[in-house]
Amino acid sequence: MPSSSTSAARVGAAQVTPPKSTAVRKSKKVATTTGASPQTIADAQPVFPFTAILGQEEMKRALLLNAVNPNIRGILVLGHRGTAKSTSIRALADVLPPITFVAECPYRCPPEKPAGLCDTCANAKPRAKLPTLVGRVPVVDLPLGATEDRLCGTLDIERALSQGQKAFEPGLLAKANRGFLYIDEVNLLEDHLVDVLLDSAAGGINIVEREGISIAHPAKFTLIGSGNPEEGELRPQLLDRFGLMAEIRTITDIDTRIDIVKRRLAFERDPVGFRAAYEPAQTELRTRLVNARDRLDAIDVPDNILRFIAKLCVALEVDGHRGEITLLNAALANAAFEGRESVTRDDISAVATLSLRHRLRKDPLDRTDGGEKIRWALEKLDKDVS
């Protein structure tokens, strides 16, 4: 069985090798998600294939781990602009299997699971005959200038008081249910919106209260934030809620930069043909993700691995226990993605930097990179165990 680092390179490199059939052609066709009919204008737009994205292996690995195990609870991507952050997120949602949801349900509730449903779907009888649709996993952007009503939804107080009806207009949290909520420049987000996001992300439910009237609906989403650290610091409360943190930089290799431009040009000229050329790689990755999800709950976690995780967090002086829980969930996802039956130290090494770099205590006088500190701690623990 290949090691985690080898497999990570395989996903980022081998699967993105340009197929020989890729060509630059003109076409006005519109590509849609395989196996799913477009339900909105956004769903009908062609998406750049995930397996065609070059570089940024750390970010891509973090996204894939979140897709396998939602308990990781999101990813924060910090780095330069124009480095395929939003492209990668939409590409991941496109490669994931389509979801089935109740037709005309604003929250895209799953018809087969009663838990967490909205009031409309939960009270419908008989449930087995609810009309359903199949669509792409939603990706919702949260603009920096968004208001709290736009995020949470609005209540028509006048109608509620005069007619006794709860008239509710769902917001962005409703649209992001069962999908991804993406915040660009998350470090510039208003504090009151940060508080709302923390509450919803923690409980998976959005509660809107106005004038004594309350509405609750499911809001289970994967929170993905991106930003440039040079433009401002992120609130510690929000920083700690992101399960993983990836750092990305502009690629400086000339040949890779040329390939990136070539692929983008080919996609813009013929999105249907470009996607068709990468469909075998997309299908392979999609199958691998589905298999990883299926085996996730069966992955064994030996006691020595739990001890190793605890020792690592103690050695790095990580506050609280969220770091250990996230590290374990990420290691489980990595083991499942690599096809292993139990978590190994290779899995811990593969995800430790992603899971812990943003949880380290900051010393203004210490310029050492957080990733380096984690690697040193891993090497020391490996020597002690050996």
C-alpha positions as CSV (number, residue, x, y, z in Angstrom):
1,M,0.0,0.0,0.0
2,P,1.5,3.4,-1.0
3,S,2.2,5.9,1.7
4,S,0.0,9.0,2.2
5,S,2.5,11.4,0.7
6,T,2.9,9.2,-2.4
7,S,-0.9,8.9,-2.9
8,A,-1.4,12.6,-2.4
9,A,1.0,13.3,-5.2
10,R,-0.8,10.7,-7.4
11,V,-4.1,12.5,-6.9
12,G,-2.6,15.9,-7.6
13,A,-0.3,14.9,-10.5
14,A,-1.2,11.6,-12.1
15,Q,-4.9,12.3,-12.3
16,V,-4.4,15.7,-13.8
17,T,-2.2,14.6,-16.7
18,P,-3.6,16.2,-19.8
19,P,-5.5,13.5,-21.8
20,K,-4.3,13.1,-25.4
21,S,-7.8,13.9,-26.7
22,T,-7.8,17.4,-25.2
23,A,-7.9,19.9,-28.0
24,V,-8.6,23.6,-28.4
25,R,-11.9,23.9,-30.2
26,K,-14.8,26.4,-30.4
27,S,-18.2,25.3,-29.1
28,K,-21.3,27.0,-27.7
29,K,-22.6,23.9,-25.9
30,V,-23.2,24.0,-22.2
31,A,-21.8,21.2,-20.0
32,T,-23.8,19.9,-17.1
33,T,-23.0,17.6,-14.2
34,T,-22.8,13.9,-15.1
35,G,-25.9,12.1,-13.8
36,A,-27.7,15.2,-12.7
37,S,-30.1,17.5,-14.4
38,P,-29.4,21.3,-13.9
39,Q,-31.9,22.8,-11.4
40,T,-30.6,26.4,-11.5
41,I,-28.7,28.6,-13.9
42,A,-25.6,28.1,-11.7
43,D,-26.0,24.3,-12.0
44,A,-26.1,24.6,-15.8
45,Q,-22.8,26.4,-16.1
46,P,-19.7,24.4,-17.1
47,V,-17.3,23.8,-14.3
48,F,-13.5,23.4,-14.7
49,P,-12.7,19.7,-13.9
50,F,-11.0,19.1,-10.5
51,T,-8.6,16.6,-12.0
52,A,-7.4,19.3,-14.5
53,I,-6.2,21.7,-11.8
54,L,-2.5,21.9,-11.6
55,G,-0.5,22.5,-8.4
56,Q,-1.9,23.6,-4.9
57,E,-1.8,20.0,-3.7
58,E,-2.3,20.9,-0.1
59,M,-5.5,22.8,-0.8
60,K,-6.8,20.0,-3.0
61,R,-6.0,17.3,-0.4
62,A,-7.8,19.3,2.3
63,L,-10.9,19.7,0.1
64,L,-11.0,16.0,-0.7
65,L,-10.7,15.1,3.0
66,N,-13.6,17.3,3.8
67,A,-15.6,15.6,1.1
68,V,-14.9,12.2,2.6
69,N,-15.6,13.2,6.2
70,P,-17.8,16.3,6.9
71,N,-16.9,16.0,10.6
72,I,-13.6,17.7,9.8
73,R,-15.8,20.9,9.6
74,G,-14.4,23.0,6.9
75,I,-11.2,24.4,5.5
76,L,-9.5,27.8,5.5
77,V,-7.3,28.7,2.5
78,L,-4.8,31.5,3.0
79,G,-2.6,32.8,0.2
80,H,-2.2,34.8,-2.9
81,R,-5.0,35.9,-5.2
82,G,-5.7,34.1,-8.5
83,T,-4.5,30.7,-7.3
84,A,-7.6,28.6,-8.1
85,K,-9.3,28.8,-4.7
86,S,-12.8,29.3,-5.9
87,T,-12.2,27.2,-9.0
88,S,-11.1,24.3,-6.9
89,I,-14.2,24.6,-4.6
90,R,-16.7,24.5,-7.4
91,A,-14.7,21.8,-9.1
92,L,-14.9,19.6,-6.0
93,A,-18.7,20.1,-5.8
94,D,-18.9,19.1,-9.4
95,V,-17.0,15.9,-9.0
96,L,-19.0,14.8,-6.0
97,P,-22.0,12.5,-6.6
98,P,-25.2,14.5,-7.2
99,I,-27.7,14.7,-4.4
100,T,-31.4,13.8,-4.3
101,F,-33.7,16.3,-2.7
102,V,-37.3,17.1,-2.2
103,A,-38.7,19.1,-5.2
104,E,-39.5,22.7,-4.4
105,C,-37.9,22.4,-0.9
106,P,-35.8,25.6,-0.3
107,Y,-33.4,23.6,1.8
108,R,-32.9,20.7,-0.5
109,C,-33.9,18.2,2.2
110,P,-33.1,14.5,1.5
111,P,-36.3,12.5,1.1
112,E,-35.0,9.4,2.7
113,K,-33.8,10.8,6.0
114,P,-36.4,12.2,8.4
115,A,-33.8,13.7,10.9
116,G,-33.0,17.4,10.3
117,L,-35.8,18.0,7.8
118,C,-37.6,21.3,7.5
119,D,-41.2,21.5,8.8
120,T,-42.7,21.4,5.3
121,C,-41.0,18.1,4.4
122,A,-41.3,16.6,7.8
123,N,-45.1,17.1,8.0
124,A,-45.8,15.9,4.4
125,K,-47.7,12.6,4.2
126,P,-47.0,10.1,2.8
127,R,-43.3,10.8,2.8
128,A,-42.5,8.1,0.2
129,K,-44.5,9.9,-2.5
130,L,-42.7,13.3,-2.1
131,P,-41.6,14.4,-5.6
132,T,-37.8,14.5,-5.8
133,L,-35.1,16.0,-8.0
134,V,-31.4,15.3,-8.5
135,G,-28.9,18.1,-8.7
136,R,-25.3,19.2,-8.1
137,V,-24.0,19.8,-4.6
138,P,-24.7,23.5,-3.9
139,V,-21.8,26.0,-3.6
140,V,-23.0,29.3,-2.2
141,D,-20.9,32.5,-2.1
142,L,-21.2,34.9,0.9
143,P,-20.4,38.4,-0.3
144,L,-18.5,40.7,2.1
145,G,-21.3,43.3,1.9
146,A,-24.1,40.8,2.8
147,T,-26.5,41.7,5.5
148,E,-27.6,39.5,8.3
149,D,-31.1,39.1,6.7
150,R,-29.4,38.1,3.4
151,L,-27.5,35.4,5.3
152,C,-30.1,34.1,7.6
153,G,-33.4,34.9,5.8
154,T,-36.2,37.3,6.6
155,L,-39.6,37.1,8.3
156,D,-42.6,38.9,7.1
157,I,-43.7,40.3,10.5
158,E,-46.8,42.1,9.1
159,R,-48.1,39.0,7.5
160,A,-47.4,36.9,10.5
161,L,-49.2,39.2,12.9
162,S,-52.2,39.9,10.6
163,Q,-52.7,36.4,9.1
164,G,-51.0,34.2,11.6
165,Q,-48.8,32.7,9.0
166,K,-45.0,32.4,9.3
167,A,-43.9,33.9,6.0
168,F,-40.2,33.3,5.7
169,E,-37.8,34.1,2.9
170,P,-34.8,31.8,3.1
171,G,-31.3,33.2,3.0
172,L,-27.9,32.0,2.0
173,L,-27.6,29.5,4.9
174,A,-30.7,27.7,3.5
175,K,-29.2,27.6,0.0
176,A,-26.0,26.2,1.4
177,N,-27.7,23.3,3.2
178,R,-26.0,19.9,2.3
179,G,-23.4,21.8,0.4
180,F,-20.6,24.4,0.7
181,L,-20.7,28.0,2.0
182,Y,-17.7,29.8,0.5
183,I,-16.5,33.1,1.9
184,D,-13.8,35.0,0.0
185,E,-11.7,37.5,2.0
186,V,-13.1,35.8,5.2
187,N,-10.7,37.9,7.3
188,L,-12.6,41.0,6.3
189,L,-16.0,39.6,7.3
190,E,-18.2,41.7,9.7
191,D,-18.1,40.5,13.3
192,H,-21.9,40.1,13.6
193,L,-21.9,37.8,10.5
194,V,-19.1,35.8,12.0
195,D,-21.2,35.2,15.2
196,V,-24.1,33.9,13.1
197,L,-21.9,31.6,11.1
198,L,-20.4,30.1,14.3
199,D,-23.8,29.4,15.7
200,S,-25.1,27.8,12.5
201,A,-21.9,25.8,11.7
202,A,-21.8,24.4,15.3
203,G,-25.4,23.2,15.4
204,G,-26.4,22.6,11.8
205,I,-29.5,24.7,12.3
206,N,-30.3,28.3,11.5
207,I,-32.8,30.0,13.9
208,V,-34.3,33.3,12.9
209,E,-36.2,35.3,15.6
210,R,-38.1,38.5,15.1
211,E,-40.7,40.1,17.4
212,G,-41.3,36.9,19.3
213,I,-41.7,34.8,16.1
214,S,-39.2,32.0,15.5
215,I,-38.3,30.0,12.4
216,A,-35.7,27.2,12.4
217,H,-34.4,25.2,9.4
218,P,-31.5,22.8,8.6
219,A,-28.2,24.5,7.7
220,K,-25.6,21.8,7.5
221,F,-22.9,23.0,5.3
222,T,-19.1,22.8,4.9
223,L,-17.6,26.2,5.7
224,I,-14.8,27.2,3.3
225,G,-13.0,30.5,3.7
226,S,-10.2,32.1,1.8
227,G,-8.2,35.2,2.2
228,N,-4.9,37.0,2.1
229,P,-3.3,37.3,5.6
230,E,-1.6,40.5,4.6
231,E,-5.0,42.2,4.5
232,G,-6.0,41.5,8.1
233,E,-6.0,38.9,10.8
234,L,-8.9,36.4,11.3
235,R,-10.8,36.4,14.6
236,P,-9.5,33.6,16.8
237,Q,-13.0,32.3,17.5
238,L,-13.6,31.8,13.7
239,L,-10.1,30.6,13.0
240,D,-10.4,27.7,15.5
241,R,-13.7,26.6,13.9
242,F,-12.1,25.8,10.6
243,G,-11.1,22.1,10.7
244,L,-8.1,22.4,8.3
245,M,-6.0,25.3,7.1
246,A,-4.1,25.2,3.8
247,E,-1.5,27.7,2.7
248,I,-1.1,28.4,-1.0
249,R,1.3,30.4,-3.0
250,T,1.7,31.5,-6.6
251,I,3.4,28.8,-8.7
252,T,6.8,29.9,-9.9
253,D,7.7,27.0,-12.2
254,I,7.6,28.3,-15.8
255,D,6.4,25.1,-17.4
256,T,3.6,24.6,-14.9
257,R,2.4,28.2,-15.4
258,I,2.3,27.6,-19.2
259,D,0.3,24.4,-18.7
260,I,-2.2,26.2,-16.5
261,V,-2.8,28.9,-19.1
262,K,-3.1,26.3,-21.9
263,R,-5.7,24.4,-19.9
264,R,-7.7,27.4,-19.1
265,L,-7.7,28.6,-22.7
266,A,-8.8,25.1,-23.9
267,F,-11.6,25.1,-21.3
268,E,-12.9,28.6,-22.3
269,R,-12.9,27.7,-26.0
270,D,-14.6,24.4,-25.7
271,P,-15.9,23.6,-22.2
272,V,-17.8,20.5,-23.3
273,G,-14.9,18.9,-25.1
274,F,-12.4,19.8,-22.4
275,R,-14.7,18.2,-19.7
276,A,-15.2,15.2,-21.8
277,A,-11.5,14.6,-22.1
278,Y,-11.1,14.6,-18.4
279,E,-14.3,12.6,-17.6
280,P,-12.4,9.3,-17.1
281,A,-10.2,10.9,-14.5
282,Q,-13.2,12.6,-12.9
283,T,-15.1,9.3,-12.8
284,E,-12.2,7.6,-11.2
285,L,-11.9,10.3,-8.5
286,R,-15.7,10.3,-7.9
287,T,-15.7,6.5,-7.4
288,R,-12.7,6.8,-5.0
289,L,-14.6,9.4,-3.0
290,V,-17.7,7.3,-2.8
291,N,-15.8,4.2,-1.7
292,A,-13.9,6.3,0.9
293,R,-17.2,7.5,2.3
294,D,-18.6,4.0,2.5
295,R,-15.6,2.6,4.4
296,L,-15.1,5.6,6.7
297,D,-17.2,4.2,9.6
298,A,-15.3,0.9,9.5
299,I,-11.8,2.3,9.8
300,D,-10.1,1.1,13.0
301,V,-8.3,3.5,15.3
302,P,-5.7,1.7,17.4
303,D,-4.9,3.0,20.9
304,N,-1.3,3.7,20.0
305,I,-2.5,6.1,17.3
306,L,-4.7,7.9,19.8
307,R,-1.7,8.2,22.2
308,F,0.4,9.4,19.3
309,I,-2.1,12.2,18.5
310,A,-2.4,13.2,22.1
311,K,1.4,13.4,22.6
312,L,1.7,15.5,19.4
313,C,-0.8,18.0,20.6
314,V,0.8,18.2,24.0
315,A,4.3,18.7,22.5
316,L,3.0,21.5,20.3
317,E,1.1,23.1,23.3
318,V,-2.2,23.1,21.4
319,D,-5.0,24.6,23.5
320,G,-8.2,22.6,24.1
321,H,-9.1,19.3,22.5
322,R,-10.5,20.5,19.1
323,G,-7.1,20.0,17.5
324,E,-7.0,16.3,18.5
325,I,-10.6,15.6,17.4
326,T,-10.0,17.3,14.0
327,L,-6.6,15.6,13.5
328,L,-8.3,12.2,14.2
329,N,-11.2,13.0,11.8
330,A,-8.8,14.1,9.1
331,A,-6.6,11.0,9.6
332,L,-9.7,8.8,9.3
333,A,-10.6,10.5,6.0
334,N,-7.1,10.1,4.7
335,A,-7.0,6.4,5.6
336,A,-10.4,5.8,3.9
337,F,-9.3,7.7,0.8
338,E,-6.1,5.7,0.6
339,G,-8.1,2.4,1.0
340,R,-6.7,1.4,4.4
341,E,-8.5,-0.5,7.1
342,S,-7.0,1.3,10.0
343,V,-5.4,4.7,10.8
344,T,-1.6,4.7,10.6
345,R,1.2,7.2,11.5
346,D,1.5,7.9,7.8
347,D,-2.1,9.2,8.0
348,I,-1.2,11.4,11.0
349,S,1.8,12.8,9.2
350,A,-0.2,13.5,6.1
351,V,-2.8,15.7,7.8
352,A,-1.0,17.0,10.9
353,T,0.1,20.3,9.4
354,L,-3.4,20.9,7.9
355,S,-5.1,20.2,11.2
356,L,-2.8,22.0,13.6
357,R,-0.9,24.9,12.0
358,H,-3.6,27.4,12.8
359,R,-4.0,26.2,16.4
360,L,-0.4,26.8,17.5
361,R,0.3,29.6,20.0
362,K,1.7,32.7,18.4
363,D,5.0,34.2,19.5
364,P,5.7,37.5,17.9
365,L,9.5,36.9,18.4
366,D,9.4,33.5,16.8
367,R,9.6,33.6,13.0
368,T,9.5,29.8,12.6
369,D,6.9,28.5,10.2
370,G,4.1,26.6,11.9
371,G,4.4,23.7,9.4
372,E,8.1,23.3,10.3
373,K,7.3,23.1,14.0
374,I,4.8,20.4,13.4
375,R,7.2,18.4,11.2
376,W,9.9,18.7,13.9
377,A,7.5,17.5,16.5
378,L,6.5,14.5,14.3
379,E,10.1,13.5,13.7
380,K,10.9,13.7,17.4
381,L,7.9,11.6,18.4
382,D,8.7,9.0,15.6
383,K,12.2,8.7,17.1
384,D,10.9,8.3,20.6
385,V,8.4,5.6,19.5
386,S,11.1,3.8,17.5
